[in-house]
Amino acid sequence: MTAVRRIKIVATGLAIALLAVELWYGAPSLASALAHLRTPNWPLLGLAVVADLGSMGLFARMQRRLLRSAGTLVPIQRAVALAYAAHSLSVTLPGGPVFSTAFNFSQMRRFGATPAVASWAVAVSGTLSTGTLILIGAVGGVLARGHGWPALAGDVVVAIGLAVCLRTFVQHPNWLLWLCGKVLTGFARLTGRSVERGTRLVGGAVEQLSVIRMSTRDLRVAMAFAAGNWLLDAVCFGLCCLAAGAQGLTIAQIFIAYTAGMAAASVPLVPGGLGVVDGALALGLTAGGTPVDDAIAGVILYRLISLVLVIGVGWVLWAVLSRRPAALSEITD
């Protein structure tokens, strides 16, 4: 047995033990929360499902818009299928973001994007998602009238910095050649190696990127789709809490709890963020005054939609996308 396998076994055992302790410690609250789930508000729960499906649709439209600005036209059905499948890989597999990125890249190549354009689209979509989530968290903090203004200012500065860098390199891809050239030159001086091969590779990538003519309007629309993706998912979370019987929730509470949960989800310690994301969401709600049983019930409903339903659909679509391209055409065209 290799050392890596031993580490994985130990980590899995610790995660299971931690979940067992959490279940034992929170058993009374969990029992009360499950009692709430017997009579949820079904209309609100239905709206929550619609909101989360809309969230995934907006993420797909963001990636589709980026590819279109680079000259690659993708049918909306295929873009949506890719969004679901890649999300499922990212959330459920150990090291999921790596598999998700590779799958996104390979599917975009199937769509007709060059390697450089596919890499660009994956990188830009990730940057847009991260930046808009930071802004949403900052807005939640402002709405809560918290006292951590330096932290909020830091979030805003980071988000604006990401936006400026993104706009610069999206609209002026040739600047990447200059930047990478400087980095390669410095690396060559330190190691004594030739910089010519690296410069040729970068030059070839930038030549492929030069076909991209992303307008300010395209960038704004993509940013709006990225923000809408998070906002609709947050709406789904809020509706689930209301469907579970939570009273007196404010928009600020929902935003803060939601961003805490998504921040926890960005560190893929366990598949699906089981226990980690759920705990962050519940703690965010209870810190705002929501009763523990209501908070747990709301989180369970939200995770049933965002984890079980969405990921279940995603794995089915992954199986379809992983087949030969003609198979998908028969379904979507």
Secondary structure, DSSP 8 states (H G I E B T S, - for coil): --HHHHHHHHHHHHHHHHHHHHHHHTHHHHHHHHHHHTS--HHHHHHHHHHHHHHHHHHHHHHHHHHHHTT----HHHHHHHHHHHHHHHHHSTTHHHHHHHHHHHHHHHTT--HHHHHHHHHHHHHHHHHHHHHHHHHHHHHTT-S-HHHHHHHHHHHHHHHHHHHHHHH-THHHHHHHHHHHHHHHHHHT---HHHHHHHHHHHHHHTT----HHHHHHHHHHHHHHHHHHHHHHHHHHHHTT--S--HHHHHHHHHHHHHHHTS-SSGGGTTHHHHHHHHHHHHTT--HHHHHHHHHHHHIIIIIIHHHHHHHHHHHHTS-HHHHHHHH-
